[in-house]
Amino acid sequence: MASGLNGVKSELSNIISELHSIESGLMSDFQGIGSEVAAARIREFIEECERARRSLTKVDPSNLSEAFLAKSAKR
């Protein structure tokens, strides 16, 4: 279970990195055509993703219940 959780955190980090790149490109390559608004929306989403990543970092897989693990294994 821990490896699955680490994979999710890693993928989320990759997504955040890509979103930072998109935000930066909007601000530098598309100035004056609404780029500030689009970049601000991306920034808000980045912040949500970062909050989710921080929450996942606090999860201790050893504290997961047997019922949860059994249910997750069936998926």
Secondary structure, 3 states (H helix, E strand, C coil): CHHHHHHHHHHHHHHHHHHHHHHHHHHHHCCCCCHHHHHHHHHHHHHHHHHHHHHHHCCCHHHCCHHHHHHHHCC
